[in-house]
Amino acid sequence: MHFECNRCSDCCRLSPGYVYLSQRDLTSLCQWFKISEQEFIEKYCRWVGYYEGKEALALLERKNYDCILWNKECGCTAYGARPIQCSTYPFWSWILKDKKTWDETQKDCPGINKGGLYTKEQIDSQCAAYVNNEPITR
């Protein structure tokens, strides 16, 4: 499959959604911003409804649905430490379920079916990272 992120930020803004954070994500982001977990959670996160009556930790989004970590000057302010959910896109299990879904996702992501060729092993690795990235819940 071909994919090349062109840093358009369409997946980071202007559409509602949740970026769930795992412990690995939280630790990485705290190191990136050089702040404590408590400070990061208070400044950048929210608790949202999740499965089985639980809540999951997710990044905040602005009123226009931009990710709290995105800005117009540089894009993602935590690009080097972005969450697994972000770094594995578009190689998510539900997008990879069939060619039709992959091709339809191209409407929202101009990098799909463009650029470099990803091997099955690379795609499987990205998909597994996405699937196995358990969010922090309470």
N, C-alpha and C positions, 0 to 999 in steps of 0.2 A: 504494500500500500504506500501511496505517496502522501507526504505531509511536510509542510514547512510553515512554522509560525511566522507570520509577517508583522507581529506585534501591533495588530490593528486594535487590540483591546476589546473587541466585540464580546468576548467571553467574560470580561471583567466589569462590564458596565451597561447601564441603560435597560437592564432586564432583571426582574426580581429572581432571587434564588438564594441558596445556602451554600456557603463554603464551610463544611464541617472540619473541625480541627481534631487531629489525633494528638496523643502526648508527644510523639515525634515532631509533629508540626509546631506545637506550642513551644517546645524546647528550642527548636531551630529559630523560630521567630523571635523569641526572647533574647537569644544570643545575638541575632542580627541587629535588633534595636537596642541591645545592651540594657534591658530592663527586666524586672522580676516578672514571674508568671502572674502574680496578683495585679501588678500594674498594667501588664499587657491585656489581661482579661477586662479590667475596668475601662481601659481606653479604647480597645479595638474589638471587643466581643459582645455577644448576646447569647442567651439560652433560648433555644427554639424547640418546638414540639418535635418528638422523634417517635420511634416505634415503641410499642408495648407500654405506653404512658410515660415514657422517659423524656428527658430533655437532653439535647446535644449542644455542645459548645460550637458556635459558628462565628465567623467574622461579621461585624456590623456592615450595613450598607447605608449609603446616604439616601436622602429623600428621593433622588432621581434614580436610585438603584445602583449607583456606582459602588464598587467595592471600597471599603474604608481605606484600603492600602493603595488605591489607584489615584494618580493625579495626572493632569493634562500635560505637565512639563516633562515627566519622565516615564509615565506608565506605572507599572508596579513598583512601589517604593521598597518592596522586599523581594524583588525578582530572584536574587540569589538564594533566598530561603523560603520561597513560596511553598504553600502547602502541597502535599501529594496530589490532592484533588486537582489543583491547578496545573502542576507540572506534568501530569499524565494525560491531560486533555489533548486530543480527542480520543485517546485509546481507552475509553471507558467501556465496560462490558455491554451496556445497553446500546451504545453506538456501534459496536462491533458485531451485533447479533446477526446482521445480514447486510448485503451490499446496498439495498434500498435505503436502510436507515443511515448508513455511512454517507451515501450520496445526498440524502435529504439534509443531513447535518451541514453539508457544504454551503447551504443557503445562509447559515449563521456563522460559518467559519471559512473565509476565503483561502485558507492554507490547505484545506483538505483537497486531495487529488492534485496537489501541486508540489514542486520541490523534490527533495530527496526521497529515495525509496527506503522504507523501513522493512526489515526482515521479519519473518514470523516470530523469531526468537525475541527480537526487540519489542514487537507489539505485545507478545505474550507477557514479557517482563513488565511492561508499563501497565497492562490490564491487571496483572496480579497485584502490583503495588496499589492500584486503585481499589480493587476488590478487598484486599486485606488491610486497608487503612481504616481501622476502627476509630470512630470519633469518641471523644471524651463525653461521657453521659453521666446523668445524675437522676 
